[in-house]
Amino acid sequence: MRKLLFLLMMGWSIIIFGQEEETEFKTIFGNDFSSGGYGAPELKLGNVNHEMSLLLGGRGGWVIGHSFVLGGGGYGLTTNNTFNYTENIFGVDSTRNLKIDMGYGGILLEYIAMPKKAVHLSFPILIGAGGTGISVKTNDNIDNTNPEDWTVYDLVESSAFFVVEPGVSLELNMVKFFRLNLGATYRYISGTNLERLESKDLSDFSFNLT
């Protein structure tokens, strides 16, 4: 009798336990999975054609489980970058002052190490494309009182390019909804077909504030 009672109790325990297990909601990423998103302006200070330059833009993305980011970013050159270039024009060597314009953007992938720590590291990489143009000044804004008298540039040549920009950042959790990011990246550009500049002239390190 005791053995029968013991077996019945064990059977009911197994049935109840199985029902409790079945009612628990399972997910692929685990029960503590969380996600969110962010958007941020970004400043990049670094060399473009061996001249200190400022690029402005922004980035944002979907933060998966506090540690992985899938998003995008885009940046444009804001400083007046110029260089002198001597070339033969109609049989005469002529030196002209040329202006560089550049912008790029792409997919952002990022790993955030120990994101709940007040100070931690992140490792972003941007993969994308961009474009650059070289132009020459055709007139000067001599009379500043005339709003229609602007400096005009004519495009000399332009090119698209491929860009990969990996980096490392120090990230500070200021408050729960605001983070400050200080980092460095290397902008690797390839595929330009300019005559007056090479891809390596547009590639260099940058120091970033996000």
Number of C-alpha atoms within 10 A of each C-alpha: 6 7 8 9 10 10 12 12 12 12 12 11 12 12 12 12 11 11 11 10 11 10 8 9 8 10 9 6 10 9 10 7 11 11 12 11 13 14 14 16 14 18 18 23 17 22 20 24 19 13 14 12 17 21 22 17 19 18 20 18 20 17 19 16 15 18 15 20 23 16 19 20 21 22 21 20 20 14 15 11 19 18 14 10 12 12 13 9 9 7 7 9 10 11 13 14 12 20 19 21 17 20 19 21 23 21 18 21 18 20 19 21 16 13 18 13 11 13 16 16 19 20 19 21 19 23 18 18 19 19 17 19 17 22 18 17 14 9 12 11 13 10 10 9 8 9 8 9 13 13 11 13 15 13 14 13 14 17 15 18 17 18 22 19 22 18 19 20 21 15 21 18 16 11 9 8 7 11 15 15 20 17 19 21 22 17 22 17 22 17 13 19 14 16 10 12 14 15 17 14 13 19 21 17 17 23 17 21 16 18
